[in-house]
């Protein structure tokens, strides 16, 4: 199957780099130039360059750019403190805020013709999910030591063996649910937009789907971040 016509492919051809003809590419260089990788770097560049251009130097009387970033960063911190407590929020803020900001832009970039959302690739969503999954277990052992196993034993000793099996299965299921939810919703948005643009690209038929795509992009970023925060909060609290 031919590769899709993407903005980044034009850049790769101009630079003399290989354009992958499969989702992940065959050679190492093609894997590094795969769309989900290149557009991830584009999102990263966005979050490095745009804040520097819009915020400038910190002022006592903030301007519009500084006001926006203070509201955004402060709002995220308040949200994390409600679920993790002050100490937990300070500890996990860099990772969770990075996930949220990356997912928002990564989801929305696919709404621009010629671009794609890196989160429509399972490699990206599963990679983020693995980080969250490993982190929340590390926190569990850090806060409770070996007693962390009580989170998997249920409230009644007589039910402990059965509950342990259920809890282990449900815990591993988080890897699928968290990654597949984001991947599936964004991939569906990409496919629907592509079909509509091919069928009625010259008219305004795709416009409602674009508006819906913005809403889906924001909701999925919030859902992924919220569930990640809750998993970590559950691991840090005492088992009941």
N, C-alpha and C positions, 0 to 999 in steps of 0.2 A: 504494500500500500504506500502511495506517495505521502511525503510529509505534508502537513497542513501549511498553508500560506500564512506565515507568521512574520511579524515585524523583525523579530530577532534573527530569523533565517536570512533575511536580506543583509543584515549586519555581518553574520557569519560568512556568507558568500563573499562579501566585499573584503573581509579580512583574510580570505583564503582558508578558513577553517571548515571542517566537515559539517554538513547538515545531516543530522540523524534521520534515517528513513523508518526507524522503529521508535517505540515509546522510550526506550532506554539507550538505544544505540548498541553497536557491536564492539568497537574498539574502546579503549580507555578514553581517548580524546573525544570520541562521539558521545560517550556517557557524560563527560564533563560539559559537552555542548548540547545535551538534551534540553528540550524546552523547559521542563520543570526545574532544571538546574539554573539555566540562564535567567529565567524570569524570577527565580528566587534571589539571585544576585542583584537583579534589577530592583526588587522590593527592598533588599538590604541597602542598596545605594540610595533609594528614595528616603529611607529613614535616617540615613547619615547626612545627606545633603540638605533636605528640606528643613529640618529643625534649625540647622546652622544659618540658613538663608532667612528664615521667618522670625527667629527669636533674637539673634544678634547678642549684644551684651545685656546682662541682667541689670535692670534699673529698679530704683526704689519705687518710682511711679511707672508701672509697666505699660508698654504699648499694646497694640492689638495682638501681635504675635506672641508676646510673653504672656498676655492674659489667656490666650487659647491654650498654651502649653501648661500653664499653671492649673487651669480648670481640668484639663485632661489628666495630667499626672496626679493631681490631688484627688480627683474623682476615683481614679483607679485605686489609689492608696486607701481611701475610705471604704471602697467596696471590699478590698482584701482584708482590712482590719475587722470588718463586720463578721467575716467568716473564719479568719485565722487568728484573730487577736493581734495586738500591736507587735509583739515580738515575732510571731509567725509571719505577719505581713511584711515586716522589714526584711526578714530572711529570704522570703520567696518572691518579693516584689520584682527584682530584676528578671527572673525567669518568666513569671506569669505575665507581667506587663509586656515583655518582648513577644511572647506567644500571641497575646491579644492584638498588639499593633501589627505584627507581621501578618496574622490571619486576615485582619480587616482589609489591608491593602492587597494582599495576595488574592483574596476573594474578589475584590472589586476590579482589579486590573483586567480580569477576563471580560468585563463589560465593554472594554474598548476594542473596536474592530482591529484585527491583526495581532491582538495580544491573547494570552491564555492565563488562567489562574493556576499557579503551581500547586495549589491545594486540590486541584482536580486530579492529581496523581497520587496513588496510594503510597508511593515511596515517601512522600513528604509527610502526609498525615500519620502514617505508621511510625515514622521516625520521631515525630513530636510526641506521639502517644507512648512510645517506649521510654522516652526521657521522663515523662510524667509518671509512668508506672514504676520505673526503677526508683525515682526520687521519693515517691510516697512510701515505698517500703523501707528505704534508707532512713527516712524520718521516723517511721514506726519503730525500727530497731534503735535509733538514736535516742528516742524519748522513753522507750519502755524496756530496752534490752531484750533478753530472751522472753520476757513476759508478753512480748508483742503477739505471741501465739494465741493469747486469750481472745484476740479480735476474731479468730477463726473458730472458736469453740462453742459459741452460742451461750445463752443465759443458763441453761440447765446441764449439769454434768452428765445426766443420763442420755442426753441428746448430742453430746459432744462429738462422737465419731461421725454421726450422720451430718451434723452441722459443719464439721470440718471439711467434708467432701463437697458440700454445697458451697461453702464460702470460697474454697480454692477454685472451683469451677467458675463461680461468679466473678472472682477476682481476675482470672485469666480472660474471662469474657469482656472485661473492660478494654483489653487490647483491641478487640474487634469492634465493639460498640463505639468507642471514642474515635477511632480512626475511620471506620466505615461510614459513620454518620456525616462527618465533615466531607469526606471524599465523595460519597454518593450524592449529597445535596449539591455540591459545587459542580460535579461532573454533569448532573442532570441539567443544571442551569446552563452550562456551556453547550451541551448538545441542543437544548431547546432554542437557545439564541442563534446557534449556527443554522438550524433548520429554518427558523423564521426569517433570518437575513437572506438565505438563499431563495426562499419562496416569495418574500415581500420586502426585500431590502430597500427598494426605492420608495416605499410608502411608510406609514407610521404604525404598521401592525406590530413591529417589535418593541415599540415604546412602552406599552404596559408591562411587558416582560422585563425590560430594562429596569423599570421602577421596582418591580417585584424582586429582581436580581439584587438591587441595592439592599432591600430589606432582608433577603435571605443571607446575604453576605454579612450583614451586621449581626443577625440573630445567631448564625452558626459560629461566629467569633466569640460571642457572649457565652453560648452554650459550651463550647470547648473549654473556654477559660474557667467558667463556673464549675463544671464537673471536675476539672483538674484541681481547682482550689478545694472543693469538697472532699475529693479523695485524700488530699494531703491533710486536711483538717481532721478527717476520720482517723487517719493513721496516727496523728499526734494526740488525740484525746484518749482518755482511759476507756478500756473496754467495759461494757455494762453486762 
